[in-house]
Amino acid sequence: MSRLLAFAFSIAVALMAAAPSAARVPAWLAGELSVSTGFDFRTGDYSDTVRTDLWYVPFSVGYSFDDFALTPYPADFVELKVTVPVLHVRGPGSILTEQGFVASPGGGLDSRGGIGDIIVRGTYALFPPATSVFPAFELTGRAKVPTASKEQALGTGEPAYSLQLDLFDRFGAVTPLVTVGYRFVVQSRGFDLENSWFTSVGAGLQLTDTFSLGLLYDFWQASSSTGADSHELFPYASWRITPKLRAGPYAVVGLSPGSPDYGLGLQISYRIQVR
């Protein structure tokens, strides 16, 4: 496990070091390049009789375009992002990326690891003027590419898709937010999968120009007949270390049998203006 994490973070450091500090591109291509990584550790029995521990190490590259907005508002943008995760799992759970576990069809699997399912997503973000009564929103479509090994129970071997709407607005130092989404799954041999809803509600608090805290309540509807609904608390922080470098530690507190007992994580991102 230590070798896997060391290898993962060495890739992340190399990507950030290789990122250009400046670039000249055509005006229509102007935007922001982001490279991010981190880790996510969760542990729990997920309504099973045996505990499953999961290490999830994502590597993401994203690009937000300034000039593809559908409105005249200057803050609107379109973002495309690809995430390639590295997984290490100990226990009988099978991975449904971003939505917990289902029972392993083979059973008896213990410690294994490898590349997880690649996630491709596109987001359109709209920010009305400060005088508007309407909140800002982000509409995100996400596709799971089945690159994880089904034989090792790292994935289901089938694609999945989700559509998500985020609404948020700022009132002084406080930013309340609401997320509603729906996940579409493809039936896979050995897994009894179901389409499911998910939602989040919470708020962020801006303490200084560079540091903020927040708390979310997350709900995931059970994604299989063998699983259970997931209810979690998600406290987080965001620290802008430099104008380009950000860090976001967080925790997960499970509130239901379908949730992990607890989890810890960290996201690090490096952003570059491209003009």
N, C-alpha and C positions, 0 to 999 in steps of 0.2 A: 504493500500500500504506500509506503513512504517513497519508494522508487517511482510509482505512478504519479504521485503528487509533485515530486521534484521534476519529473519530465514535463508535466503539464505546465508548471509555473515557468520553467525555462523557455518554453515556447512563447508564453505570454510576454516575458521580458524581451525576447528577441523581436516580437512583433512591435512592441512599443518603441524599442530602440531604433527599429528600421523605419518607423513612420516619419515622413518628411515634415519638417517644421514649416515649410511654406511651399506653395505650388501655384503655377499660373495656368488657368484653364479658361475655356470660352465662358462668356457671361451666363449662358443658359445652364452650365454645369456647376455654377458656384454653389457652395453649400458647406457642410461640415462632415468630416470623416471621423468616425469613432472606432476605437479598438478597446475591447473590454474583456476581462476575465474575473476570476474569483473562485469561490468554492461554496458549496451548500451541503451541510451534513444534517441528516435527519434519522431518527431512530424511533421505532415503535413496533407494536404487533399488528396494527392495521386490521383488527378484528380476527386475527389468526391466533394460534396458540404458541407461535414461535416469533421471536423478535427479528426484525429486518433492519439492518443498518445500511444507509445509503450515503456515499460520497458522490457529489455531482460537480464536476469542474467544467464550466462552459468557456468557450472561446468565441467571441462575437466580433463581427466586422459590420458596421452600419454606415449608411450615407444618407444625410438629409439634404434635399434639394430646395434651394431658396425660391426658384422661379417656376415651380410647378403648381402653385396655389390656384385654387378655383375661385378665390375671392380677391378683392383689392387690398385686403388687410396684410400689411408687410410681415407680420409675425407667423403667418401660416406656412406650413411646410409639408413635404412628402418625404418619408423615410423608408428606406429598404434595409433589412438586416438579415444576416445569416448567422446562425449559432451552431457550432459543432461541439458537443459535450463529450467528456470522458467520464465513465462511470466506474464505480467500484461498489459492489453489493455483497453483503453477507447476510444470508437468510433466505427464506422461501419466496419472498415477494417478487413480482414481476413489475417492470417499470411501464407506466403510462406517463410519458413526459408531461410535466406540469399538472398532472392530475392523480398523483398517488399510485397505488398498487392494486393489482388484481391477483388472484391466486395463480401460482405457477402450474401450468398443465402437466409438467413432468414431475414436480414435487421433489423433495429431497436435495435440492440444490443448495450449496453452501456459499463459498466465497468465489466470486468471479468478477471480471471487469473487462472493459473494452470501450469502443466508440459507441455512443448512444445514438438516438434518432436525431438527425439534423432538423433544425427548425428554420423555416423561411417565413419572414413576415413582412408585411407592408402596412404603413400607418399614414393616415392623413390627419393632420392636426389643424384645427381652426381656433384662432384667438380673436374674438370680437374686440372692438375698442373698449377702453376702460369705462366709458359712459354707457355701454350696452347693458341691458337687463339680462341678457343671455349668458350662460357660462361658457367657458372654453370646452372643447371636446376633442377627443381623439378616437377615430374609427380604425380598428386594426383587424386585418385578416391574417391568419396564421395557418401554415401547412406543416405537418410532421412528415418528414421523409423517412421511410422505414429502413434506416441503415444499421440499427442495433440488432444484435444477434437474438433471434427468437429461440434458438436451441439452448442458449445460456440464460433465457428468461430475462434478457436486458430490454426487451421490447416485444410487441405483439406481431411484428412482421408485416403490418399493414399500415397504410397512411391514415391520418386523421386531420381534421380541419376544424378551425374555430373562428368565430366572429365575435368581436369584443368592442363595446362602447364605453369610453371613460368620460365622465363629466366632472369638471372641477372649476372652482373660482376662488379668488383671493379676497379676504376681508381683513385688511391690516396685515398682521403677522400670521394669521390662520388661513389655511387653504383646505376646506372640506372637499372630499372627492367620493364619487360613486362609480363602480364598475359593474356592468352587466354583460354576460357573454354566454354563448352556446357552443358546445363542442359536438362535432359530427364525427362518428367513428365508422370504420369499415369492419364488418364482421370478420373475425379471424378464427381459423380452426383451432379448437382448444381453449378459446376465450369466449365468454359470454358477455360481449360488450354492448353498451347502450349509449345513445346520445344523452347529453346531460347539460344542465345549467350550472353556471358559477357566477358569483357576485362578490364584491368587496365594498365596504363602507368604512370611512375613517377620515382622518385629517392630519395635516402637517403643520408644524409650528416653526416659523423662522426665528431663531434666537439671535443670530448675528448675520452679517452679510455673507459669511462663508459656512455657517453651520445651522442645521435644522434637525428636528426630531419629528417622529410621526408614529401613529398607531392605526392599524387596519384590522378589521374583522373580515375574515375570508370564509366563504362557503362554497363547497364543491358538492354537487349532487353525485350520488354513487354512480360510477361508470360501469358497473357490472353487478349481476345478481348476487355474486359472492362477496361484494364489498359493502361498504356503508358510507353514508354521507359524511363529509369532512367539515368540521368547524374548527377554525384556528384563529389565534391572535398573532399579529405580525407587527411587533415594535421595531422601528428602524431609525437610523440616523443617516445624514448626508453631510459630508465634509468636502468643501472645495479647497483642496490643498494648494493648488495653483490655478491660474485661469484655464489650464489645459487638463489638469489631473484632478480626479474626484475619487473619493472612497465612500462606500456605503455599507457599514456593518448592520446586521439585523439578527433577529431571533424569531423562532417559531414556537408557539405554545399550543399544544393540542388540546381541544375541548371535547372530543368525541372519539368513539372507538375506531372510526375510519381515518383518524388523524395520526400523525406521529406523536409520540409523547412530548418530544421537544426537538428543536433544531437550532443550528447556528450557521451564519453565513457572512460572506463579504463579497462585495462587488467593487472592482477597480476599473475605472474607465479613463481613457486618454483621448481628448478631442482636439481636432486640428481644423481651423478655418481654411477653406479652399477658395481662393479668389483669383 
